[in-house]
Amino acid sequence: MDKFVVNIIHRPEMVPEYAEKVTGHGQAEDIGRKALLTESLDIFKTQQECAHKNGLKTTIEMTYASLFNEEAIALAKEHHEKYGDEIALTLLGLPCKEFREKYNTKDFCIWMFSMEDKKAIVQDVFEKFYDCFGFYPESTGSYYMDAELTNYIKEKYPSVKCAVATCWEEGPKAYHTCNNSWYTFMDGGPWAPWIPSKQNTHAPAANEEEDSGIVAIPHLSRDLIACYDGNGSNFGTHPQNVLRGMIYDTETWEYPYLYNLIDQYRYQAKFNDGYSYNMMFVGPGWMNKMGRWEAPYELLLKSYEDGCAYYGKLKKEGKLIDMTMSEFADYYRQKKSYTEPECALWRDILYGSKKQVFWYCDPYLRAGVNMDQGGAIVDLRPYVAKLNWPVGIGTPHIQDASYPFLIQEKYRAGYFTHYAGEGTVRSAKICHNGEEVDLCLCRTKAHFSEEPLAASAETASADGSAAKVAKNRILTLDPVDIEFSDLTVKLQTVLTFAEGTGSIRIDRRVLEITPKEEGADVSAAEEMPPHSSSAADRSCDSENAMRCAAAEITINEYMVGCYGTTEYTEDMSSLTLRVTKDGEKTEIPYEYKCREASLEGADCATCIVPPIETKVSMTCEGRDKAGYIKEGYAFSPMFTIGYTGKLCEKEVFTTWLNLEKAN
C-alpha cells in the first residue's frame, strides 16, 4: 500500500510577521506589546488543538521569542508528553525585544546575516533552547538555510537531523507579487524532501561524502504548476495560501482545491516507489484576529480546522501516516538512496486546462518537462556543479539564494517570445520541403514507467542499509500529428532520465508518414519499440528507397540556454561553444557576434558556462547527423547547441542532453 507521510509543523511565533502593525492599530511600533504576545499564543494553542482533536501529532518549532515566554515553554513540554509532539527549534521568529537589543537590527532572515552573525545567533538560540528544555533539538529550519549555516549547525549541534531548508520557487515571481518588496530569492530547489549536499543546500547529495548530515524538507508543499506559473504563496497546502489566492467560494466558504491539492500529492506515490509527502507549516500571523487576505478570522479558523480534519480523516482511513520531523528524517534515510530521484507527474487542478508537467530531481539535475509544449524541457538546473553559492552580508549574494538555471521559460522566455530573439527551451523542429514545425506547438500527454538502469547498477540507501537497483525513469508521450502541405507525420517522443548520470535521453520515433496525395498511403505497419536503434530500423529497404526519400523529413534537436537566477541577463562573454568530431573541434568564444558552426557526423556539441561551473552538451545517434553551435547577440543573449538529421518512416533519432561539472 502506498505510504503518504505528513509533517504538521507549528511555531509559537510571539511576534508573527506582519501582525504587529495590525494589532497596533496605527500606534508606534512595539514588538513587545502585550496584546500581540497574548493573541499570538492564543492562536498557537488553537492550531495545536486543531491537530490534536483530529488525532495528529505536530512538530513544535520554538522560536527565539517563545523561549522567553514561560507559558509557551510549558505548553510545548505538556504537548510533548501528552500527544508525542516533537519540541524543535526554528530560526524563524528571531525578532523580539531581546534580539533587537542584542543585535541592533531589524533583519530576521538567518541566511542573510554575515557568517559571523549567523554563528553567534545560532549559538544564542540553541543554548537558550537547551536552558529551557535540558536537551538540544533534533529539528530546526527557516525559509532557507544556506550550506555554510547548515554545516555549522550540524558540526556544533550534531543532534540536528532534520530542517526546513527552502521554499519552492520563492524568487522573482514572489518578489513582484509583494509589490517588489520581498527580498528573498530561493528558486531552483527541490519541491519534496531531500538530503542537501555540503556544497549547496538546493543540490541533493550524491553520496555519503557530500551528505550534510540532515534531511531537508520544503517550506510548504506547493502546486507544481500554479506555483511555477504564478505566485507560489497563493498555491500550497497551507490553508491560508488558498485563501490568499482567492481559491474558494466566497458564499459557502468551501475550498475543494485544497483537498485536490493534498490528493495530488498522495498520487505522486505512483512515481516514487509507493511513497509521497506533504507538509503544513503555519505560524500564528496567518490567523490574526483582525483577518487576513480579505478573509475574516472566522474563515481563517475554519480553513485550518478543515485542513486538519481532512488529514485526520485520511489517517483514520489508513491512508496517511503523521510523523514528527525527526521521525520523518529517520524514515527518509531508510527509504531513499542518494541517487534515487524525486519525480512528479503533475496535472492542472486549478484552471481546467488539462496541462501536464513532469518534474525530475536528483543530485545531478532538476528538470521540468511541459507536455503542453510537446514535452519540451522548460526548466533545467545543473545540480551536478554543486555550486558553492555563499549567501548573506559579506558575500556576492546577499539576498539571492537561488540555484542558477540553464533553461527557465518564465525568466528567460520559452518558445513563445518577442518578435526577435529566442527563449530558453530544449525542443525539436520537424522540417519538410521548406516548412517547419516546432514540437513546442504540439500538445500531448505523458505516461510514466521505470526500468532497471543496468543489472549491476546499485546504490546504497542514505542510512547505509540494503542496496537498491538504480532505474531509468521514462516518460512516453502520446504521438502527435504534424501537418505539412503534402504529408502528415505521426511522431512519438520518449524521454529517459537515467538515475545517477546527469543525462536525459530523448528518442523521436516516426510512427507513420502519410502523403496527402490520393492513393499514396505509406502508413507504418507497426509501432517501433521504445529504444530501437538497429541498422535495420534506421534505413529504408531497397524496394522502398524511392518512396522513403520522397517522404523524408529533417529533424533539428536543439537547446537554447543561458544562465542566471532572475529575468536579467548575465555577462555571457566567458562562455565557450564547441563542436567536435574525432579530435577535430571548432570553437566559438562568446562575443555576442551571432556566429554559427556545424560539423557533419559530430561526436558532441558543447557549451562551457564558467560562472556556474557547468558543461552542458548534446550527443546524438541518428542518420545523417550534424552537430552545430550558435552564439547569440546582445538583444538575444542566449547560446544554442543541437543536432540535425534525417528521418523517414519507422526510424528513430536519439539525442542525449548531458550535464557535467566544469573544471
C-alpha positions in Angstrom: 0.0 0.0 0.0 1.2 3.5 -0.8 2.6 5.5 2.1 1.5 9.1 2.4 3.5 10.9 5.1 2.6 14.3 6.5 4.5 16.7 8.7 2.4 19.3 10.6 4.6 22.0 12.0 3.6 24.8 14.3 5.6 27.6 15.8 4.7 29.8 18.8 5.8 32.9 17.0 5.3 35.5 19.7 5.9 38.4 17.2 4.3 37.0 14.0 5.5 38.5 10.7 3.2 41.4 9.7 1.0 41.1 12.8 2.4 43.9 14.9 1.1 46.6 12.5 -2.3 45.0 12.6 -2.6 44.7 16.4 -1.0 48.0 16.9 -3.9 49.9 15.2 -1.6 52.7 14.0 0.3 53.1 17.2 4.1 53.4 17.3 5.8 50.1 16.7 6.2 48.0 19.8 7.1 44.3 19.3 6.7 43.7 23.0 3.1 44.8 23.0 1.2 42.6 25.5 -1.8 42.3 23.2 0.3 41.0 20.4 2.1 38.4 22.6 -1.2 37.2 24.1 -3.0 36.9 20.8 -0.1 35.0 19.2 0.0 32.5 21.9 -3.8 32.0 21.8 -3.6 31.3 18.1 -0.8 28.8 18.6 -3.0 27.0 21.1 -5.8 26.9 18.6 -3.6 25.5 15.9 -2.4 22.7 18.3 -6.0 21.9 19.2 -7.0 21.6 15.5 -4.3 19.0 15.0 -4.8 17.1 18.2 -8.5 16.7 18.1 -8.0 15.0 14.7 -5.5 12.6 16.1 -2.5 14.3 14.5 0.8 14.9 16.2 2.9 18.0 15.4 6.4 19.3 15.5 6.5 22.4 17.7 9.3 24.6 16.3 10.1 27.0 19.2 11.1 30.5 18.1 13.7 32.6 19.8 11.0 34.9 21.1 9.0 32.0 22.5 12.0 30.8 24.6 11.5 33.9 26.8 7.8 33.0 27.4 7.2 30.6 30.3 3.7 29.7 29.1 4.9 28.7 25.6 7.7 26.6 27.1 5.2 24.8 29.4 2.8 24.2 26.6 5.5 22.6 24.5 6.5 20.3 27.3 2.9 19.4 28.0 2.1 18.6 24.4 5.3 16.5 24.0 4.3 14.4 26.9 0.6 14.1 26.1 0.5 13.9 22.3 4.0 12.9 21.3 4.7 16.2 19.7 8.4 16.9 18.9 9.9 20.0 20.5 12.1 21.5 17.9 13.7 24.9 17.2 13.2 27.3 14.3 15.4 30.1 13.2 12.3 32.0 12.1 10.8 34.2 14.7 14.0 35.9 15.7 12.6 39.4 16.1 11.8 40.2 19.7 12.8 42.8 22.1 15.8 40.7 23.4 17.1 40.0 19.9 16.8 43.6 18.6 18.6 45.0 21.7 21.4 42.5 21.3 22.0 42.6 17.5 20.7 46.2 16.8 19.0 45.2 13.6 15.6 44.6 12.1 16.9 41.8 9.8 15.1 38.5 10.5 16.2 36.1 7.8 19.0 34.0 9.2 20.6 33.2 5.8 21.1 37.0 5.1 23.3 37.7 8.1 27.0 37.6 7.9 28.6 34.3 8.7 30.0 35.7 11.9 26.5 36.8 13.0 24.9 33.5 11.8 27.2 31.6 14.2 26.6 34.0 17.1 22.8 33.8 16.5 22.8 30.0 16.2 24.7 29.7 19.4 22.4 32.1 21.2 19.2 30.4 20.1 20.4 26.8 20.6 21.9 27.4 24.0 18.7 29.3 25.1 16.7 26.3 23.9 18.9 23.9 26.0 18.4 26.2 29.0 14.7 25.8 28.6 14.4 22.1 27.9 17.6 20.4 29.0 18.4 19.0 25.6 19.3 20.2 22.1 16.8 19.9 19.3 16.7 17.3 16.6 15.0 19.5 14.1 15.4 23.1 13.0 14.7 25.3 10.0 14.0 28.6 8.3 12.6 29.7 5.0 16.1 28.9 3.7 19.2 27.5 5.2 22.4 28.1 3.2 25.1 25.3 3.1 27.5 27.2 5.4 24.8 27.6 8.0 23.7 24.0 7.8 27.3 22.7 8.0 28.0 24.9 11.1 24.8 23.8 12.9 25.5 20.1 12.2 29.1 20.4 13.4 28.2 22.4 16.5 24.9 20.6 17.3 25.1 17.1 15.9 21.7 16.1 17.3 20.0 18.0 14.5 18.9 15.6 11.8 16.0 17.4 10.0 15.5 21.0 8.8 13.1 23.1 6.8 15.6 24.4 4.3 14.0 26.1 1.3 10.7 27.4 -0.2 10.0 26.1 -3.7 10.2 28.8 -6.4 10.1 31.7 -3.9 12.0 34.0 -6.2 11.3 37.0 -8.6 7.6 35.9 -9.0 7.0 36.2 -5.3 9.0 39.5 -5.2 6.8 41.0 -7.9 3.6 39.9 -6.3 4.7 41.5 -3.0 5.0 44.9 -4.6 8.7 44.5 -5.2 9.4 44.3 -1.5 10.0 40.6 -0.6 13.8 40.3 -0.9 14.0 36.6 -0.5 15.1 34.7 -3.7 15.4 31.0 -3.5 14.2 29.5 -6.8 15.7 26.3 -8.1 15.4 23.8 -5.2 13.6 20.6 -4.7 9.8 20.6 -4.0 9.9 17.5 -1.9 12.3 16.2 0.9 15.9 15.7 0.0 19.4 15.3 1.6 21.2 18.6 0.9 24.9 18.5 -0.1 27.6 20.2 2.0 28.3 22.4 -1.0 24.9 23.8 -1.8 21.6 23.4 0.1 19.5 23.1 -3.1 21.6 20.4 -4.7 21.0 16.9 -3.2 24.0 14.9 -2.0 25.2 12.2 -4.4 26.9 10.1 -1.8 27.9 9.9 1.8 30.9 12.3 1.3 28.6 15.1 0.1 26.0 14.4 2.8 25.4 17.5 5.0 24.1 15.2 7.8 20.5 16.4 7.7 17.3 15.6 5.8 15.7 18.7 4.4 12.1 19.4 3.9 10.5 22.2 1.9 8.7 25.2 3.5 5.2 24.2 2.4 4.0 21.8 -0.3 3.3 23.8 -3.4 1.1 23.3 -6.5 3.8 22.3 -9.1 2.1 24.0 -12.0 0.3 27.0 -10.5 3.2 27.9 -8.3 5.7 27.7 -11.1 3.5 29.7 -13.5 2.5 32.3 -10.9 2.9 33.4 -7.3 3.7 30.4 -5.2 2.3 32.0 -2.0 -1.2 31.5 -3.4 -0.9 27.8 -4.2 0.1 25.5 -1.3 -1.3 23.1 1.3 -1.1 25.8 3.8 -4.9 26.6 4.0 -4.4 30.3 4.2 -2.4 30.2 1.0 -5.6 29.1 -0.7 -7.5 31.9 0.9 -4.8 34.4 -0.2 -5.2 33.1 -3.8 -9.0 33.6 -3.5 -9.4 30.0 -4.5 -12.7 29.4 -2.6 -16.4 30.1 -2.7 -17.0 33.4 -1.0 -20.6 32.5 -0.2 -20.2 28.9 1.1 -16.6 29.2 2.3 -15.7 25.9 0.6 -12.3 25.2 -1.0 -12.2 21.9 -2.9 -8.9 23.0 -4.4 -7.2 22.5 -1.0 -8.3 18.8 -0.9 -7.5 18.2 -4.5 -4.0 19.6 -3.9 -3.5 17.3 -1.0 -4.8 14.3 -3.0 -2.5 15.1 -5.9 0.5 14.9 -3.5 -0.9 11.5 -2.5 -1.0 10.5 -6.2 2.8 11.1 -6.5 3.4 7.8 -4.7 2.9 6.1 -8.1 6.1 7.7 -9.4 8.2 7.4 -6.2 8.2 3.8 -5.2 5.0 4.0 -3.2 6.0 7.0 -1.1 4.6 10.6 -1.1 5.0 13.5 1.2 3.1 16.6 2.3 3.5 19.3 5.0 1.8 22.2 6.7 4.0 24.8 8.3 2.0 27.5 10.0 2.7 30.5 12.2 0.1 32.5 14.2 0.3 35.5 12.0 -1.8 33.8 9.4 -4.8 33.6 11.8 -4.8 37.1 13.0 -8.0 38.1 14.8 -8.2 41.2 12.6 -8.4 38.9 9.5 -6.0 38.4 6.5 -6.2 38.5 2.7 -9.7 40.0 2.8 -10.8 37.0 4.8 -12.3 37.3 8.3 -10.8 35.5 11.3 -13.8 33.1 11.2 -12.8 31.9 7.7 -9.1 31.7 8.6 -10.0 29.5 11.5 -12.5 27.3 9.5 -9.9 26.7 6.7 -7.3 25.5 9.2 -9.8 23.3 11.1 -11.0 21.8 7.8 -7.4 21.2 6.6 -6.5 19.3 9.8 -9.8 17.4 9.6 -9.0 16.2 6.1 -5.6 14.9 7.2 -7.3 13.3 10.2 -9.9 11.6 8.0 -7.1 10.2 5.8 -5.3 8.9 8.9 -8.4 7.2 10.2 -8.9 5.5 6.8 -5.3 4.2 6.9 -4.2 6.4 4.0 -1.9 8.7 5.9 0.9 8.5 8.5 1.6 11.6 10.6 5.3 11.9 11.7 7.3 14.5 13.5 10.2 16.0 11.7 12.9 13.8 13.4 10.8 10.7 12.8 10.5 11.6 9.2 14.2 12.1 8.9 14.9 8.5 10.1 12.2 7.2 7.8 13.5 9.1 4.7 17.1 7.9 5.2 15.9 4.3 5.4 13.5 4.7 2.4 15.7 6.6 -0.1 19.1 6.1 -1.7 21.3 9.0 -2.5 20.8 8.9 -6.3 17.2 8.0 -6.2 15.2 10.8 -7.8 12.0 12.5 -6.8 9.5 12.5 -9.6 6.2 14.3 -10.0 3.8 13.9 -12.9 1.6 16.9 -12.2 -1.7 18.0 -13.7 -3.5 21.3 -13.6 -6.2 21.1 -10.9 -7.0 24.8 -10.7 -7.8 26.2 -14.1 -9.2 23.3 -16.0 -6.5 23.5 -18.7 -5.6 19.8 -18.6 -2.0 20.9 -18.7 0.5 18.3 -17.5 4.1 18.9 -16.3 6.7 16.3 -15.2 9.3 17.3 -12.6 12.5 15.3 -12.0 15.1 16.0 -9.3 18.3 14.1 -8.4 21.8 15.0 -7.2 22.8 15.9 -10.8 19.9 17.9 -12.2 16.4 19.3 -11.8 14.3 19.4 -14.9 10.7 20.4 -15.8 9.0 19.0 -18.8 5.9 20.7 -20.2 3.5 18.4 -22.2 1.6 21.5 -23.4 4.8 22.2 -25.3 5.3 18.8 -26.8 7.5 17.5 -24.0 9.9 20.4 -24.1 12.3 20.9 -21.2 11.3 24.3 -19.8 13.4 24.4 -16.6 16.9 22.9 -16.1 19.2 23.3 -13.1 22.7 21.8 -13.2 23.0 20.3 -9.7 26.0 18.3 -10.9 28.1 21.5 -10.4 27.3 21.5 -6.7 27.8 25.2 -7.0 29.3 26.9 -4.0 27.0 29.9 -3.5 27.5 31.7 -0.2 24.6 33.8 0.8 24.3 36.8 3.2 26.0 40.0 4.1 29.7 39.9 3.1 29.1 37.6 0.1 28.3 38.2 -3.5 24.7 37.0 -2.9 23.2 38.9 0.0 19.6 38.1 -0.9 19.8 35.8 -3.9 20.0 32.2 -2.7 18.6 30.7 -6.0 20.3 27.8 -7.7 21.1 29.1 -11.3 19.3 27.8 -14.3 20.4 26.9 -17.8 16.8 26.9 -19.0 13.9 28.8 -17.4 10.9 29.7 -19.5 9.4 32.2 -17.1 12.5 34.4 -16.6 14.2 33.9 -20.0 11.2 33.3 -22.1 10.5 29.9 -23.7 9.2 29.0 -27.1 6.8 31.9 -27.3 8.9 35.0 -27.4 9.1 38.5 -28.8 9.4 39.2 -32.5 13.1 38.9 -32.3 15.4 36.6 -30.4 14.9 33.2 -28.8 13.8 31.9 -25.4 15.4 29.1 -23.4 14.0 25.7 -24.1 15.0 22.2 -25.1 12.8 21.0 -28.0 13.0 19.9 -31.7 11.8 21.2 -35.0 10.5 19.0 -37.8 11.1 20.3 -41.3 9.9 19.2 -44.8 10.2 21.0 -48.1 10.8 24.4 -46.6 8.1 24.0 -43.9 9.0 23.9 -40.2 7.0 22.9 -37.1 8.4 23.2 -33.6 7.2 20.4 -31.2 6.5 23.2 -28.7 3.3 23.8 -30.7 2.2 20.1 -30.3 0.3 19.5 -27.1 0.4 15.9 -25.7 0.2 13.8 -22.6 2.8 11.7 -20.8 2.8 8.2 -19.3 5.4 7.2 -16.6 7.3 3.9 -16.4 10.5 2.6 -14.9 13.1 0.0 -15.9 16.4 -1.1 -14.3 19.3 1.1 -15.4 21.7 -1.9 -15.6 21.8 -5.3 -13.9 24.8 -4.3 -11.8 23.8 -0.8 -11.0 23.0 -0.5 -7.3 23.1 2.4 -4.9 23.0 2.3 -1.1 20.2 3.8 0.9 21.1 7.0 2.6 21.3 5.3 6.0 23.7 2.7 4.7 21.1 -0.1 4.6 20.3 -2.5 1.8 21.3 -1.5 -1.8 18.6 -0.6 -4.3 18.7 -1.2 -8.1 19.1 2.1 -10.0 16.5 2.8 -12.6 15.6 4.7 -15.7 12.5 6.9 -15.3 10.7 7.0 -18.6 8.2 9.4 -20.0 6.4 8.1 -23.1 4.4 10.9 -24.8 1.3 10.3 -26.8 2.1 10.6 -30.5 1.4 13.9 -32.2 0.4 14.6 -35.8 2.5 17.1 -37.7 0.8 18.6 -40.7 2.8 19.7 -43.8 1.3 20.8 -47.1 1.9 17.4 -48.7 2.1 14.9 -45.9 1.3 14.2 -42.2 3.9 12.8 -39.8 2.9 10.9 -36.7 5.8 11.3 -34.2 6.3 10.0 -30.7 8.7 11.3 -28.1 10.2 9.3 -25.3 12.3 10.9 -22.6 14.5 8.8 -20.4 16.1 10.1 -17.2 19.0 7.8 -16.3 19.4 7.7 -12.5 22.8 8.9 -11.3 24.2 10.0 -14.7 23.2 13.7 -15.3 21.9 12.7 -18.7 18.5 12.9 -20.4 17.9 10.7 -23.4 15.3 11.8 -26.0 14.0 9.5 -28.7 11.9 10.8 -31.6 10.2 8.0 -33.4 8.4 8.4 -36.7 5.4 6.0 -36.5 3.7 7.0 -39.7 4.2 9.3 -42.7 1.0 9.7 -44.8 1.2 11.6 -48.0 -1.8 13.8 -48.7 -1.9 12.7 -52.4 -4.7 10.2 -53.0 -3.7 6.5 -53.2 -0.2 7.0 -51.8 -0.6 5.7 -48.2 2.7 4.7 -46.7 1.4 4.1 -43.1 3.7 2.2 -40.8 2.7 -1.5 -40.3 3.7 -1.5 -36.7 4.9 0.8 -33.9 8.6 1.0 -33.1 9.9 -0.4 -29.8 10.9 2.4 -27.5 14.7 2.3 -27.7 15.3 0.6 -31.1 18.4 1.8 -32.8 19.5 -1.1 -35.1 20.8 -0.6 -38.6 17.6 -2.2 -39.9 15.4 0.2 -38.1 17.4 3.2 -39.3 17.4 2.5 -43.0 14.9 2.0 -45.8 14.9 -1.3 -47.6 15.9 -1.0 -51.3 12.4 -1.5 -52.7 11.1 1.3 -50.6 14.0 3.7 -51.0 12.4 6.0 -53.5 9.2 6.5 -51.6 11.1 6.9 -48.4 13.2 9.7 -49.9 10.1 11.4 -51.1 8.6 11.2 -47.6 11.8 12.1 -45.7 11.8 14.7 -43.0 14.6 16.7 -41.4 14.8 17.0 -37.6 16.6 19.7 -35.7 17.1 18.8 -32.0 18.1 22.0 -30.1 18.7 23.5 -26.7 18.6 27.3 -26.3 20.2 28.2 -23.0 21.8 30.9 -20.9 22.4 31.1 -17.1 21.2 33.2 -14.3 18.7 33.4 -11.4 16.4 36.3 -12.4 14.9 37.8 -15.6 18.0 40.0 -16.2 20.8 38.7 -18.4 24.2 37.9 -17.1 27.5 38.6 -18.9 27.9 35.7 -21.4 31.5 36.7 -22.5 33.2 33.9 -20.5 31.2 31.1 -22.3 32.8 28.8 -24.9 30.8 26.9 -27.6 32.4 23.8 -29.2 31.6 21.2 -31.7 33.9 18.1 -32.0 34.5 15.0 -34.1 37.3 12.5 -33.8 39.5 15.1 -32.0 38.7 17.8 -34.6 37.0 20.8 -33.0 35.5 24.2 -33.8 35.2 26.7 -31.0 33.4 30.0 -30.7 34.3 32.1 -27.7 31.1 34.0 -26.8 31.4 37.7 -28.1 27.8 38.5 -29.0 28.6 38.2 -32.7 25.8 35.8 -33.8 28.3 33.3 -35.2 27.5 29.6 -36.0 29.5 26.5 -36.7 28.5 23.0 -37.8 30.2 19.6 -38.2 29.0 16.6 -40.1 28.9 13.5 -38.0 29.9 15.4 -34.9 30.6 13.5 -31.7 29.4 16.3 -29.4 28.1 19.9 -29.3 29.0 21.7 -26.1 28.8 24.9 -24.1 31.1 25.6 -21.2 29.5 28.0 -18.7 32.3 29.0 -16.2 30.2 31.3 -14.0 28.1 28.3 -12.8 30.9 25.7 -13.3 28.8 23.8 -15.8 29.4 21.9 -19.0 26.3 21.2 -21.0 26.5 19.0 -24.1 24.4 17.1 -26.6 25.4 13.8 -28.3 23.5 12.0 -30.9 22.7 8.7 -32.7 20.8 9.3 -35.9 21.0 9.2 -39.7 23.0 12.0 -41.5 23.6 13.7 -38.1 25.4 17.0 -37.9 26.2 18.8 -34.7 26.1 22.6 -34.5 26.6 25.6 -32.2 25.2 29.1 -32.3 26.4 32.2 -30.5 23.7 34.8 -29.5 23.8 38.6 -29.8 23.1 41.4 -27.4 19.4 41.6 -27.9 19.1 37.8 -27.6 21.9 36.8 -25.3 21.5 33.0 -25.5 23.5 30.1 -26.8 22.3 27.2 -28.9 23.6 23.7 -29.2 22.0 21.0 -31.3 21.9 18.3 -34.0 20.2 18.0 -37.3 19.5 14.7 -39.2 17.2 12.8 -41.5 14.2 10.6 -40.7 11.7 8.6 -42.6 9.0 6.2 -41.6 9.9 3.8 -38.7 13.2 5.5 -38.0 14.4 6.8 -34.6 16.6 9.9 -33.9 18.2 9.8 -30.5 19.9 12.6 -28.6 21.3 12.9 -25.1 21.5 16.1 -23.1 24.4 15.8 -20.7 25.4 17.9 -17.6 28.9 17.8 -16.1 30.8 19.9 -13.6 33.3 22.1 -15.5 36.8 22.4 -14.0 
